[in-house]
Every structure is written in C-alpha cells, then in structure tokens.
Amino acid sequence: MAVAAVWSLVIIPGLNRLQNTTQEILSGQSTQYSSADATAKLIAVLQRRQDLASNRVRLKSIFIDQNNPVVFISRIEELANIHHLTLDTNLEEPDDKLTSSLDLTVAGQFNDALAFYNDLTHEPTLLTINKVSLDTPTNTPGLISLTLEATSYWY
C-alpha cells in the first residue's frame, strides 16, 4: 500500500511534470527553428527585392523614356560629335506596342562613320537595326554618308 501511495503521490506526478517539461522544451526549440527560418526567409526576400530594384534600373536603361526621349537623342548627338560627324535624325513617336522607327544619317570620314556605328551598337539602349547603307555623295569627295534604319523600344 505504501508503494502504491508513493507511485500515485510522487512518481506519477513527477513523470507528468517531466513529460510536460519535455514538451515545453521541444515546443520552444521548434519555435526557435521557426523564428530562425522566418528570419532567413525575410532576409532572402529583402535581398531579392533589392536585386529586382537594381535590375529594374538596368532594364529601364535599355529602353527610351517616353517622357524624356531627349536623353537618347542627346547621346546619339554626343557620339556623332565625338567622331566628327554631322548627324540627321528622325525619331517617330512610339506606337501602341511602344516601338518606333528611327532613321539616322551621319556624314564624314569612312573610319569615323564606322567607329560611330560600332559605338552605337555597344550603347545600352536597345535598337534593332533593320538597314544600313553607305553612300559617297558626288559633291563631297572623300566623305561618306552612313544611313541606319532601326526600330527603337520605349517604356
């Protein structure tokens, strides 16, 4: 009888407290793991957001800004000036697909015109060059005229 009393008064309540304590410890560990996982996921999401923001800026640089196409035209004028070429441009308004026709004609020395073309093709702005033609005007010996017909892309 004394053994039964010890079991019911001491050992069984002690085992129950041990089981409850074990459950609390395991619950606390899983909460810590969950909290650590959540923190790691939050850090990953914030890093991804930052990467997307920097890619957005990079993507914007390859399209012509509808609100400020002067930046693009100024860059083409700058390239023509660097290579000592005269420039004639015709950039149409973008259509509903945000594309437009771009016609460029530069005139000057052959090597300068080719250097201009090379630099233009390495610009970050996306252009699809549809046609390139070289002419030698009869009234200006030693000079050439380079004409480009291209499609430009806008945002």
PEZI-V372756 format. One record per run of one state. SS is the DSSP state (hx for helix, st for strand, lp for the rest). FROM is the first residue (numbers start at 1). TO is the last residue. Records with the same first field share a line. If there is no record, write none. Layout:
SS: FROM-TO, FROM-TO
This chain:
lp: 1-1, 61-63, 65-69, 83-85, 92-98, 109-109, 122-126, 136-143, 155-155
hx: 2-60, 70-82, 110-121
st: 64-64, 86-91, 99-108, 127-135, 144-154
